[in-house]
Amino acid sequence: MPTLFTKIINGEIPAHKIAENDDFLAFLDINPNAKGHTLCIPKKEVNKIFDLDEKTYLALMKFSKQVAHALEKTIACKRVGMAVVGLEVPHVHVHLIPLNDMKEMTFQHKVEMNQEELGDLAQEIASNVELS
């Protein structure tokens, strides 16, 4: 059965996309810890990050780094934090979270953003993405 993220990849569920290439997709988290909280996922459905083949794992890290740079250009933050937890959805995903305070990494701290705000922010971040 396809995961929630596979349904997003296939366009069955809408998402506020930031960046996409043949192998990966980045989109805003709909329940963000901080403004700009982004998920980077491989299009290949794999449950656990360390089950990815080495080439895909390294490419996911490169893709995530490029998205993180776009987040830094768009959102005022001290740094972009990265977390891989993977318990919510059985599909590899890297959380990129613009940080100004440690509480933003706790996954208990949430910010409210409506769909229009998420859409506008996604476009702004996407304009700063430079994929190679």
Contacts in CASP RR format, 6 or more apart in sequence:
PFRMAT RR
TARGET T0000
AUTHOR 0000-0000-0000
METHOD contacts of the structure
MODEL  1
MPTLFTKIINGEIPAHKIAENDDFLAFLDINPNAKGHTLCIPKKEVNKIF
DLDEKTYLALMKFSKQVAHALEKTIACKRVGMAVVGLEVPHVHVHLIPLN
DMKEMTFQHKVEMNQEELGDLAQEIASNVELS
2 10 0 8 1.000
2 45 0 8 1.000
3 45 0 8 1.000
3 89 0 8 1.000
3 90 0 8 1.000
3 91 0 8 1.000
4 13 0 8 1.000
4 89 0 8 1.000
4 91 0 8 1.000
5 39 0 8 1.000
5 41 0 8 1.000
5 45 0 8 1.000
5 89 0 8 1.000
5 91 0 8 1.000
5 93 0 8 1.000
6 45 0 8 1.000
6 91 0 8 1.000
7 13 0 8 1.000
8 14 0 8 1.000
8 15 0 8 1.000
8 25 0 8 1.000
8 27 0 8 1.000
9 25 0 8 1.000
9 41 0 8 1.000
9 43 0 8 1.000
15 25 0 8 1.000
15 27 0 8 1.000
15 28 0 8 1.000
16 27 0 8 1.000
16 28 0 8 1.000
16 30 0 8 1.000
16 118 0 8 1.000
16 119 0 8 1.000
16 121 0 8 1.000
16 122 0 8 1.000
17 25 0 8 1.000
17 26 0 8 1.000
17 27 0 8 1.000
17 122 0 8 1.000
17 126 0 8 1.000
18 26 0 8 1.000
18 27 0 8 1.000
18 28 0 8 1.000
18 38 0 8 1.000
18 67 0 8 1.000
18 70 0 8 1.000
18 122 0 8 1.000
18 125 0 8 1.000
18 126 0 8 1.000
18 129 0 8 1.000
19 25 0 8 1.000
19 26 0 8 1.000
19 63 0 8 1.000
19 66 0 8 1.000
19 67 0 8 1.000
19 70 0 8 1.000
19 126 0 8 1.000
19 129 0 8 1.000
19 131 0 8 1.000
20 26 0 8 1.000
21 63 0 8 1.000
21 131 0 8 1.000
22 43 0 8 1.000
23 42 0 8 1.000
23 43 0 8 1.000
23 44 0 8 1.000
23 56 0 8 1.000
23 59 0 8 1.000
23 63 0 8 1.000
24 40 0 8 1.000
24 41 0 8 1.000
24 42 0 8 1.000
24 43 0 8 1.000
24 59 0 8 1.000
24 60 0 8 1.000
24 63 0 8 1.000
25 40 0 8 1.000
25 41 0 8 1.000
25 43 0 8 1.000
26 38 0 8 1.000
26 39 0 8 1.000
26 40 0 8 1.000
26 41 0 8 1.000
26 63 0 8 1.000
26 64 0 8 1.000
26 67 0 8 1.000
26 96 0 8 1.000
26 129 0 8 1.000
27 38 0 8 1.000
27 39 0 8 1.000
27 122 0 8 1.000
28 36 0 8 1.000
28 37 0 8 1.000
28 38 0 8 1.000
28 39 0 8 1.000
28 118 0 8 1.000
28 119 0 8 1.000
28 121 0 8 1.000
28 122 0 8 1.000
28 125 0 8 1.000
29 36 0 8 1.000
29 37 0 8 1.000
29 38 0 8 1.000
29 39 0 8 1.000
29 95 0 8 1.000
30 118 0 8 1.000
31 110 0 8 1.000
32 97 0 8 1.000
32 110 0 8 1.000
32 111 0 8 1.000
32 113 0 8 1.000
33 95 0 8 1.000
33 97 0 8 1.000
33 104 0 8 1.000
33 105 0 8 1.000
33 106 0 8 1.000
33 107 0 8 1.000
33 109 0 8 1.000
33 110 0 8 1.000
33 111 0 8 1.000
34 77 0 8 1.000
34 97 0 8 1.000
34 98 0 8 1.000
34 99 0 8 1.000
34 100 0 8 1.000
34 104 0 8 1.000
34 109 0 8 1.000
34 111 0 8 1.000
35 75 0 8 1.000
35 98 0 8 1.000
35 111 0 8 1.000
35 113 0 8 1.000
35 121 0 8 1.000
36 71 0 8 1.000
36 74 0 8 1.000
36 75 0 8 1.000
36 97 0 8 1.000
36 98 0 8 1.000
36 121 0 8 1.000
36 125 0 8 1.000
37 95 0 8 1.000
37 96 0 8 1.000
37 97 0 8 1.000
37 98 0 8 1.000
38 67 0 8 1.000
38 71 0 8 1.000
38 95 0 8 1.000
38 96 0 8 1.000
38 97 0 8 1.000
38 125 0 8 1.000
39 93 0 8 1.000
39 94 0 8 1.000
39 95 0 8 1.000
39 96 0 8 1.000
40 60 0 8 1.000
40 63 0 8 1.000
40 64 0 8 1.000
40 67 0 8 1.000
40 93 0 8 1.000
40 94 0 8 1.000
40 96 0 8 1.000
41 91 0 8 1.000
41 92 0 8 1.000
41 93 0 8 1.000
41 94 0 8 1.000
42 52 0 8 1.000
42 56 0 8 1.000
42 60 0 8 1.000
42 92 0 8 1.000
44 52 0 8 1.000
44 56 0 8 1.000
45 91 0 8 1.000
46 52 0 8 1.000
46 56 0 8 1.000
46 91 0 8 1.000
46 92 0 8 1.000
47 90 0 8 1.000
47 91 0 8 1.000
47 92 0 8 1.000
48 86 0 8 1.000
48 92 0 8 1.000
49 57 0 8 1.000
49 60 0 8 1.000
49 84 0 8 1.000
49 86 0 8 1.000
49 92 0 8 1.000
49 94 0 8 1.000
50 57 0 8 1.000
51 92 0 8 1.000
52 60 0 8 1.000
52 92 0 8 1.000
60 92 0 8 1.000
60 94 0 8 1.000
61 94 0 8 1.000
63 131 0 8 1.000
64 82 0 8 1.000
64 94 0 8 1.000
64 96 0 8 1.000
66 129 0 8 1.000
66 130 0 8 1.000
66 131 0 8 1.000
66 132 0 8 1.000
67 96 0 8 1.000
67 129 0 8 1.000
68 80 0 8 1.000
68 81 0 8 1.000
68 82 0 8 1.000
68 96 0 8 1.000
69 128 0 8 1.000
69 130 0 8 1.000
70 125 0 8 1.000
70 126 0 8 1.000
70 128 0 8 1.000
70 129 0 8 1.000
70 130 0 8 1.000
71 77 0 8 1.000
71 80 0 8 1.000
71 96 0 8 1.000
71 98 0 8 1.000
71 125 0 8 1.000
72 79 0 8 1.000
72 80 0 8 1.000
72 98 0 8 1.000
73 128 0 8 1.000
74 121 0 8 1.000
74 124 0 8 1.000
74 125 0 8 1.000
74 128 0 8 1.000
75 98 0 8 1.000
75 125 0 8 1.000
76 100 0 8 1.000
77 98 0 8 1.000
77 99 0 8 1.000
77 100 0 8 1.000
78 99 0 8 1.000
78 100 0 8 1.000
79 98 0 8 1.000
79 99 0 8 1.000
80 96 0 8 1.000
80 97 0 8 1.000
80 98 0 8 1.000
80 99 0 8 1.000
81 95 0 8 1.000
81 96 0 8 1.000
81 97 0 8 1.000
81 98 0 8 1.000
81 99 0 8 1.000
81 105 0 8 1.000
82 94 0 8 1.000
82 95 0 8 1.000
82 96 0 8 1.000
82 97 0 8 1.000
83 94 0 8 1.000
83 95 0 8 1.000
83 97 0 8 1.000
83 105 0 8 1.000
83 107 0 8 1.000
84 92 0 8 1.000
84 93 0 8 1.000
84 94 0 8 1.000
84 95 0 8 1.000
85 95 0 8 1.000
85 107 0 8 1.000
86 92 0 8 1.000
86 93 0 8 1.000
97 104 0 8 1.000
97 105 0 8 1.000
98 104 0 8 1.000
99 105 0 8 1.000
103 109 0 8 1.000
113 121 0 8 1.000
END
